[in-house]
Amino acid sequence: MRSTVIFRLAKGTWKIIHVHNSLPVNNVKGFGYEARGFEELLDAALSSPYELGPSGMASVMFTDIADSTRIAETIGDHLWTEAVRRHLRLIQKHNVEGGGKVVKSLGDGVMSSFSSARAALSTARMIQRANSAETTEPKLQVRISVHTGEVMASDSDHFGTVVNKAARIAALAAPGDICVSDATRIMVGGATDFVFHDQMTVPLKALEGEHSLCKLSWRDRG
């Protein structure tokens, strides 16, 4: 096990504000896919303190480009850089329109936060639809996850747990998927404008127990 402990000096006393444990557990079981890029984005997100506003519920969304390493190696640095810039503009545009905030980005991976699960899910769906409609080559596919939890502005460790789970869910998402935690699904209740499918229970790396996940449909049904 690898443990990372972050301290903060508060009124002359060093306090632990975050503990991050990593276990070598294979999470391909369940969704059948695991993305390593989210590990780096997660480590970057947890290594620097930040606040997303007042205490309360927040929905955390992770996005990244599927098969990015293979695409970059195939098309070369110049075309890949342009593709990533175009992708990040798309993410930023829909985050702003959906009321979200980009918290951290690393390469083609982005972590965003929203004040409501509905806003996060709506934005995730719009990102997938907008990306699918892109005609510029190379054609990209996006993985997205959303998890909802309690944000304590004075306790970044608590928020770190929400971030951790959101990233672990994203690592299981297949290209073109929006993977959603059960907490997020419950927050929108019986809303008829969201359709969930493929519900399952899976282990998540570095998190105890089994976790209920599902996918959010985003393709328009003709």
Residue, then its C-alpha position, 0 to 999 in steps of 0.5 A: m500500500r502507498s500512503t500520501v499524507i498532506f499536512r497544513l499549518a493552522k494556528g501553530t499546529w500541523k494538522i492532517i488535511h488529507v490521507h490518500n491510500s493506493l492499493p494495487v487492485n484491478n478494477v477492470k472487473g465490472f465495466g471492463y475498462e480501466a484508464r490510467g490517465f485518471e490516476e495522474l489527474l487524481d494525484a494532481a487534484l489531491s496534492s493541492p488544496y482548493e475550495l469549491g465554495p460553501s459547505g454542502m452537496a457538490s457533484v464532481m465530474f471527470t472527463d478525458i479523451a479515450d485512447s489518447t496515448r495511441i491517438a497522440e502517437t499516431i497523429g503526432d504532437h502538432l495535430w494532437t495538441e490542436a485536438v486537445r485544445r479543441h477538446l478542452r474548449l468544448i469542455q469549458k464551454h459546456n461547463v460554463e453553460g451548465g453552471g460548473k467550474v473547472v477545478k483541475s486539468l492535466g493533459d486531456g483530463v479535466m475535473s469539474s464541480f457543480s452545485s447540483a447533480r442535475a446540472a452535472l448530469s445535464t452537462a455530461r450529456m451535452i458534452q457527449r452529444a457535442n463531441s459526437a457531433e464534431t466533424t473535425e478529425p481526429k474523431l475523439q471519444v470521451r469518458i465521463s464520470v459523475h459522483t455526488g457528495e458532501v463538500m466541507a469547505s473547512d475539511s478538504d479531506h472530506f472533499g478528497t473522498v468525493v474526488n477520489k471516488a469520482a476518479r475511480i468511477a471514471a477509470l472504469a468508464a468505456p469510451g463514450d460512457i457517462c458512468v454515474s454513482d448511485a448517490t448521483r442517481i438518487m439525487v435526481g430522483g425519478a426525473t424522467d429526463f434522465v435515463f439510467h441503465d447497466q446498473m451494477t455493483v463493483p469494487l473501486k480501487a483504494l475504496e472499501g466495500e462494493h459500490s453501486l454504479c450505472k450509466l447515463s444515456w445521452r444519445d437521442r432516441g429517434 
